[in-house]
């Protein structure tokens, strides 16, 4: 295979190559002996279904070896996704309130999270205080 390869088939990329000079790592979960996935009977990608492992771990390697556009487009077509969804995976998520960068599984930055928690607690105290005043007013 040529080192300057600009395109490759999705299934060929999925299976990978055992020759390091080809620079096609493939999916680590692909079972070459049985022709499927180590975790399922058949490969989800070959069936036209989304595979989290493939999206998170294998597709980024396509970008590193210069085949990102080609492989991402083929994967999106194979599983029926919009190209934008796959291309945006590497973007940094931002806090909707202040715009600070977020860590994995974070909805708000630490500062905004504290502010929201305080505000929620204040509202809860106001509701309790109001209900207590209503109960006192009814019994008096």
C-alpha positions, 0 to 999 in steps of 0.5 A: 500500500502507498504511504500517500494514500488519500482514500480508503474504504471504511471496512478496510480501515475498520479491519486495519493492516498488520503491516506497520508500514501501511499505517492503518491501525484498524479497530482493536476489537475487530476479530480477524479470525471470525470476522466480527467484533470481540464483544458481539457476534458481528461488527456494529459498523458493518451492520450499519449501526453506531459503535461508541468504541469506533467513534471515540477510539478508532475514528480519531486515528483516521484523523492522525494518519490523514484519512479523517475526512474520507473515513468520517464521511464513509462512517456517517453514510454507513450509519446514517449520521450527518457529517457534522455530528462526527466532525464536532466530536473533538470540539471543546464544550463551553459553559452556557452561562460564562463560556468557560471550558468544561471537563467531561460530563460537566454541564456548567463550570465550577463557578457557575455551578456554585452560583446556581446551587446557591440560587436554588437553595435561596429559592427553596428557603423562600418557599419554605418560609412562605409556606410556614407563614401561610400555615401560621396565618391559617391556624391563628 
